[in-house]
Amino acid sequence: SGRLTRHVIQVSNEVVTDDDRYSDLLMAWGQYIDHDITFTPQAPAKLPSGRADCQMTCENQNPCFPIQLPEEARPAAGAACLPFYRSSAACGTGDQGALFGNLSVANPRQQMNGLTSFLDASTVYGSSPALERQLRNWTSAEGLLRVHARLRDSGRAYLPFAPPRAPAACAPEPGIPGETRGPCFLAGDGRASEVPSLTALHTLWLREHNRLAAALKTLNAHWSADAVYQEARKVVGALHQIITLRDYIPRILGPEAFQQYVGPYEGYDSTANPTVSNVFSTAAFRFGHATIHPMVRRLDASFQEHPDLPGLWLHEAFFSPWTLLRGGGLDPLIRGLLARPAKLQVQDQLMNEELTERLFVLSNSSTLDLASINLQRGRDHGLPGYNEWREFCGLPRLETPADLSTAIASRSVADKILGLYKHPDNIDVWLGGLAENFLPRARTGPLFACLIGKQMKALRDGDWFWWENSHIFTDAQRRELEKHSLSRVICDNTGLTRVPVDAFQVGKFPEDFESCDSIPGMNLEAWRETFPQDDKCGFPESVENGDFVHCEESGRRVLVYSCRHGYELQGQEQLTCTQEGWDFQPPLCKDVNECADGAHPPCHASARCRNTKGGFQCLCADPYELGDDGRTCI
């Protein structure tokens, strides 16, 4: 794969063709959404003694699967390989199967997804209760998310920093002597600090959640902090789904493939499997790597190159929160994403040098090559080859050089690929899919349009909480949600006063930009909860550490009470309004002693359990400390 990068994939930073139609925000949204639905955990870098250290060896020794470099691709220092860690095996697969009895039974290794695959804004809220606990602001009455404690962006919020006990894995604050590492941002996904465009979207949605929560609390003053948080979360999740399926995916697949593979929503389908497929996360959705521009562009208020903030090469901004914090905040980055084109994926310019020569992760000294990593990752996961997937999608297999040139118009690229692979059957699916000619008005060829389209349909149809599913929102709320857009989210949460109507279309400033006053958005009135004033019951009483919902059942007003997590209900769960008033007293919410639960002990046996109001704490004795799960001592 090192040879492939050199001969087929790499393009120098200077020859980047701009996308004539789409803004850099289209690329950023794809990466952001990818991080909502997929994360493949890797085998740990620190290995038990006696196992290989993947930084040091060029041998295939589990969990290392180094990328062998041909002579001409070796750096000056002459390493014969690039380090590569295999993805972790799912329990009971691969050679771990030996723990589960008979190894003679073929037991192929399988990989796992570290996230909830649903399009559920887990980039904002996390994919586990433990992370969500860190992300929420538990002292606010408005159900807010935590923001950066010290730094503000012209009065607007930044993402908080990861807690001090987390390993500092980002670039340090400039000008602080002796520091080699600094904290990263804390968000629902651990990769939020990877590149500035990604951080920008995470920051935008943090602000949007807090904006919605404050507005919903004003509208429904009787709502508890938790009720407000959950409603705001529900709206943010819906907006992620709308922007992705209405605005983003049709542009990637083109209108015909969108119709063919996704089509209109017909309601929840209990037979649809919403899991993210291996080929989607490991190959097809990595098409976006070929659309990454090598420069980070920051623009001033009149959308010109910023006098104090020159364009940065991508490698100067990897894992650097200070690009945002010391680089004029969110607005210059958002302007650059809106008013500068994405890189166009051209067959003989697939990936720029920033990704093939200068990609690095701070935890490791060597530079990596993203193209080789993608190819190697596909092999690590045992993905079938290009033709197998063409057949899976009902596309003709390509057997001869002439066949291949029907799918890949650039003769030189098709010839180079065949020169290295010898037969189309051998082509890695990521490279084959990437090199195909685009479908009409699309940014992918037929194979990736199929694989991405099928995946998106499954994520939508197999999601009981999909925003269009009839019981999730009221009709009025759905109508309001449809008016909203990414452009409106930018208007509401940045200092920009003019935006393109469509954030993904690249616009020239000022002619293609509209005033925010004319960009429609949703009216939250549809979320107001009203109570009739004319009966004996009046306004219901709230309950400490609990909530109620108000509904009408066959003409009578009903309250259903529930207790917050960690509390249990004592008394009547349901109250009905009668001629004499409510038929019962409101219930109480009493703290649960989780530590007394013998059947499902909340802490691992290695830890001691302490009951707290509304929860519990697992405690460890020195020298042990609490693991990420919050319940095991390590």
N, C-alpha and C positions, 0 to 999 in steps of 0.2 A: 504493500500500500504506500510505502514511502516513494516508490518509483512512480506510482500513479499520480500522487500529488504533484510531483515535478513535471510530468509529461502531459497530464490531461487536465488537472484541476486548477493549478495555481495561476493567478494573474497578478501582475505587479499592481501596487496601489494606485499607480498613475493612470492605468487604463481601466477606469471604472465607467461603465455605461450607465447613465442615469435612467431610471424608470420614467417614461414620459407621462404616466398616468397617476401613479400612486406615490404617496408621501412616505417618508421614513417611519411614520407612525404605523403603517400597515405591517412593516417588519417587526416593530416593537410589540405590537398587539399579539402577533403570532407567538413570539417568545414568551410573553406574559401569560397567554392562555395555556401554552404548553406547560408552564410551571403551575398552572391550576390543576392539571389533570395527570401529569406524569413526573415521577422521580424514581430513578432506578438506583437503589443503594449499591455501593461498591464494596467489595471485600475490604476489610480494614487494612489501613496502610501499616499499622504496627502489628507485627505478626508474632505468634508464639515463637520462642527461641528455636533455632534449628530450621525454621522455614525461611524461604528466600526473602530478601528485601528487594522489592521491585525497582527501586531506584538504582540498585547496584548490579543487577544481573541481566544478561541478555539471554538467559535460558528460560524455556517454558517450564516454570515450576509453579504449580498452583500456590497462590492465586495470581501469579504474574503471567502475562501473556504478551511479552514485549513485541513491539513493532520492529521487525528487522529492516535496517536501512541498507540499500545498495551502496556500493562505493561512492558513486557520484553524489549521493544525497546526504553524505555524512558531514556534520559540521566540522570546522577546523580542528577542534579537539579530538574528533574522530570516534565519537561513540558509535557503536555498531547498531544501536537500537534506541527506540524511544520507549520510556517506561509506560506500562499499561497495567491497570488492575482489573481483573475480571469482575463482572457484576456479581453480587452475592447470590448464592443459590437459595431458592425457596426450600424451607425445611423438608427433608425427606426426599430431595431430588439430587441428581448428580452423584458424586462419590459419597455424599452424606447418606445416601441410601443405605450404605453399609451399616449405619447405626440401626436401620430398621429391618435387619434381617438379610435376606438373600440378595447378594449383588449380581448373581447371574441373570436375574430378571432385568431386562434393559430398563434403565431408569434415567431418562434424559434429564439433564439439568434444566431447571426453569428459573426465570428471574421474577422479581416481584416489583410491585408498585408501592413506593413509600407514601403515596398520597391517596385521598379519596378521588377516584377517577371522575366523578360527576363534575360538571361545570357548575361549581357551587361557591365561587369566590373564596376558595380556601387560600388563595394568595393573600387575602385580607384577614381571614379569621383563623387560619391554621387548619390542620387535618387531624388534630387530636385535642382532647379536652385539656391536656397538660399545657400545650402551647397556647390554646385559647385563653387559659387562665393568665398567662404572662402578657397577653396582648390587650386584655381589657382593663379599663380604668374602673376599679371597683369602688372608688369613693364618689364618683359622679352620680347625680340623680338622673342623668339624661342617657345612661347606657352608652357612654362614649368608649372609644378605643384610646389607649395610652398614646401620648405623643412625646416628642423629645423634651426633656425637662428644662434644658437651658437655652437651646437655640431656636429662633423663630425666623421665618422667611417673610419679611415685611408684615409681621403680625400673623402670618399663617403657619400652620403646623408642619414640622418635619417628623419623619418616622423616629421612634425612640431608638437608642442604641441597645444592642444585645446586652444582657446583664453582665456585670464584671466577671462573674465566674465562668462565662463562656470563653472558649479560647479566642484570643484576639487574632482575627484572620484577615484583616483588611489593611490597606495602606495607612500609615500613621498620619496624624495631622502635620501638614508641612511646617517646617520651622521649629519643630520640637527636637532638640538634639538627642541622639542616642536611641530614639525610638525606632524599632524596625517594624512593629505591628501596631495597629490600632483597632478599636472596636468596629464591628459591622452594624448595619441597621438591623433592627428586629422587625420582621413582618411575618405574614402567614406562611411564607415560603422562605427557606433558608438561603436562596440564591438572589435575594433582593438587591444585594450590593454588587452583583456581577458586572453589569455595565450601566452607565448613567441612564440610558433610555428605559431600562427595566426599573431602576430605582424611581424614575419619574412617574411611571404608571402606578407603582405601589403607593407613592406619596399622594398622588391624585385621589386614589380610592380610599385611603385613610381619611383624607379630608372630606370626601363625599359621604362616608359613613357618619362622621361627626356632624356634618351639616344636616343630614337627614334626621339624625337622632334628636338634635336640638329642636328642629322644626316639628317633629312628631310629638315631642314632650310639650311644646307650646300649645299644640293643637289638642292634645289629650292630657291635661295636667294630672289626671287621676292615674295615669299609667305608671307602673313601677319602672325602675331603671331597667330591670330585666326585660319587661314587656317592650320597652322602647328599643332596647338593643336588638331583640329578636326581630322586631318589625323592620328596623333599618337594615338589618342583615338580609332579611328576605328581599327587600327592594334592591339592595346592592347586588345580590345574587341574580335577581331577574335581569338587571341591566347588563351584567356580564353575559348572560345567555342571549339577550336581544342583540347586543353589539356584535357578538360572535356569529350568531346564525343569520341575522338579517343583513349585517353590513360587511363582515369580514369574509366568511366562508364563500359566499357567491363570487367574490372577486378572485379568490384563489382557484376555485374550480371552474369558473366561467358559468354562464347561465344554463347551458345545456346539460353539463355534467351535474350541476346543482339539482336541476329538475329530475335527472335520472337517478341519482344516488341518495338525495336527501328528500326533495319534494315537500309538499305542504304538511303541516302537523295534523295528525288524525287522532290524537289522544294517546294516553299512556298505553304501552304495550307490555304486558307482563312477561312476554316471551323474549323481549329484546334484552341482550346482555350488554349492560353499559360499561363493562370493564374495558380499560384501554388495552388494545391488542399490542403484542410485542412488535409486530412489523410497523405499526403506526408510530410508536414512541422511538423505536431504534432506527427507523429508516424514513418512512414517508414524511413525518412531520418535521424531520430535519432538513427538508427542502429549503427551509427558511435561511439556513446557513449561507446559501448562495446569494441571499438578498441583503446581506449585512454590509453596510457602507463602512469603509475603513476609517472614516473621520466622525468624530463627535462634534456636531455643529451647534454653536450657541449664538443666538441672534438678539440684537437690541430691540427696543420698543418699536423702531420703525422697520424691523425685520431685515436689518443690514448686518453684515459680519460685525460682531461685537468688538469695539475698540479695546476693551480690557480683557476680553475672554476669547483668545484665538481658538481656532479649531484644534481639537486634540486628536492625535492618532489614537485609535482604539486601545492599543496596548498601554497607553499612558493612563488610561482611565479604568482598567480592570480593577474591580474590588476596591474602589476608592470613593468612600462616602464624601470625602472633602471636595470632590469635583462639584458636588451639589452645594455643600455647606459653605465653601469658600469661593464658589464660582457663580455668584449672583443668584443662587436659589433655583427654584423650579422653572420660573418663567422663560429664561433664555433657552433652556433645553426643550421645553414644549414648543416654543416658536421654531426651533430648528427642526423638530420632528414634523411640524405641520407644513413648513414652507420649503423644506428641502426634500428632493426625491429619494426614494429607496434606491439601492443598487439594483440594476436589472440583471436577472439571471440570464446570461448569454452563454451559449454552449462552449465557446472557447474562453470564457472568463467566469469560471464557476465560483472561485473563492479567492479573496484577496490575501495578500501576504500577512496582514495583521492576524489572520486566523491560521495560516499554514506555517508561518515562521516565528510569530511573536506572541502566540497565545500562551498565557501562563496562568497558573493558579499559585497564589502566594505561598502556599504550603510547600511548594517544591521548586527547586532552583532551576530546573531545565525548562526550556520552552517546549511547547507541544505543537502538534499539527492536527487541527480539528478534522481535516479531511481523513487523514490516516486513522484518527480515533474513531470516526463514524464507521469507516469500513471495518476496522478491527472489532468494534462493538457489535456489528451485525454478525461477524464470525463467532465472537464470544457467545452470542445468543443463539447460534445455530440457525440463523434465518435462511430459508431456501433462497435460491438464486433468482435473478431477474425474470427468466422465462417462466419459472414456476408461478411467480406472482402474476405475470401477464395472463397465464392460463386461469388462475384463480379469479381474475377479474373479467374473464370472458373475452380477453383480447388475444389476437393470434400470436402464437410463439414466433420468434424471429430466429430462423435457422442459418441464413446465409448473409454474407456481407451486403447483398442487395436488400434483403429484408431489413437489416439493421439500418440501412440508410433511409428507409421509409420512415422510421421512427426518429432518427437523428439526422436532421437535414445537413448539418455541417459535416462534410465528407472527411475533413482532416480529423475531427474529433472521433467520428465513428471508426476511422482507420486506426487511430492511436489506441482506442479502447480494445479493438480486436487484436491489434498487435500485442497487447499485454495479456489479454484474456484468452486468445486463440479461438474461443467459441462463445456465442452469446449466452449459452447455458451457464457459463462460468461467471458471468458479470454479477458483481454485488448489486443487490436490489437498490441500495441507496444511490449508487452511481448511475445505474441504468435509468432509474426513474427521474433523476436529476437532469440527465442529458437529453431526455425526450423533448420533441417540439411541443410548445405550448398548445393547448386547446384554444379555440377562438375566445377572445376576451377573458383569458384565464392567466394564471401565473404558475400553472403546473401542466404537465403532460397527462395523457390518458391514464397511466398507471397510478400516479400519485393522486389524481383526481378521484379515482375509484377508491383507493385505500383511505384517503382522508374523508371522502364523502360517506362511505359506509360507517366509519368510526363516528362521525358527527351525528348521523342519523341514530345510531345506537345510543349515544350519550343523551340525545334528546328524548327518543321514544321510550327508553328504559328508565327514565328518571321520574319517579312518582311526584317529585316536587318541581317538575318543569313549570316555568311561569305560566305557560298557556294551558296547563291541565286545569279543568274547569273548577276544581274546588280550592285552588291555591289562592287566587285573588278574586275579588268581586269583578263583575263586568266593568263597572266604572273605573276600578283601579287598573284593570288591564288596558282600558282605553288611554288612561293617563300615561302608563308606562311606555306605550308605543310611541308617544310623542317625544320621549327623551332620546338623547343621543350622546355620543362621546364628545361632540362639540359643546353641548350644553354642560356636561360635567366639567369641561375645561373652563367655560365661562364662569361657572359657579365656584370654582376652587382655585383660580389663579388670578393674577393681575391683568390677564389679557382682556381687552374690551372688544376686539374684533377677531373672528375666527372663520374658517371656511364652513359652509353649511354642512359639508361632509368631510369629516376629519381625515378620511383615508385618501381623498383626491388631493393631489399635490396642487397647491394654489400659489398664484403670484400675488404679492402684497403690493398695493392695497386692492387691486381690482377684483380679486377672487375672494375677498374677505368681507363678511357681513358684521354689522354691529351686533353685539350680544343681545341687545334689546329685541332683535328680530329673530333670534334663534329659539324655537319653541321648546318647552320643557313640560314636566308633569305638574299638575296642580294637586297638592297633597290633601286638599279638602276631601277627596275620596277616602282618606284614611281617618276622618274625624268620627269619633264614636259619640252618638247622641243618645240622650235619655229623655223620655217623655216627662213633662213637668206636671201632668194633670192627674196623677194617681196618688194613692196613699203612701206609696213606697219611697218615692223620692230617690235621692242619690245614694247608691249603695256604700256601705262602709268598707274601707280597705282593711286588710289583715296584715299584721306585722309578719315579715318574711314569707308573704304569700301574694298571690295575684288572683284576680277574677276575670272571667270573660262574661260578657253580657249578650244574651241572645233571646230571640222570640221563638217560642214553641207553641204552635196552634193558638196564636193570639195572646199568649200569656208571657210576661217577662220572666226570664229565668237568669239566675246568676250561677256560674259554675266556678267554684274556688279550687285553687291548686296551691301547693306549697312549693317554695323554691327548693332547688337541689339541696339535700342534706337536712330537710325538715319533713315531718309527716303530719298529715291532717288529723285533727281531733274535732269531732262534731260533724255537722251536715256539709256534705260536699256541694249540694245543690239547693238553692233557695228559690222559691217561686213567689211572685207578687200576687197577693190575694186582696179582697175588699178591705181586710183589716191591716194590710201592710205585709211585710215579708213573713213567710210562714215559719221561719226559724231564726235563731240568733246566728250571726256569722261564726264560722269555725275558728279554731286556733291552729297555729303551726308550731309544732314542738320539735326541738332539735333531735336528730337521730344520732344515737351513739354507734357510729359505724364500726368502732373497734370491737363491739360486742358481737358482731356478726360472725359466728363460727363457720357457717356454710360458705360464705364468700369473704374471707378475710381481706380487708382493703390493702394491707401491706404484705409484702413478701415475708416469709419466715425469717429472713435475715434482718428485718427491721422491727423496731418497736412502734406500736400504734398509739397516738395520742388524740383523743377526741377534741374537736374545736367546734365553736358555734357554726353550724351549717357545713361542717366538713370534718376532716381529720388530717393529721400530719404523721408521716412516717419518719422516724428518727433513727439515726445510725450512730453506733459507738465508734470513736476513734480507733484505728486509722481509716475506717470505712467512710464513704460518702454516698449520698443519694444519687442514683442513676437518673437518666433522662425521663424515665417513666414515672418518677416521683414515688416509687414504692419499693424499689430494690436497693440494697446496700452493695456497693461495689468497692 
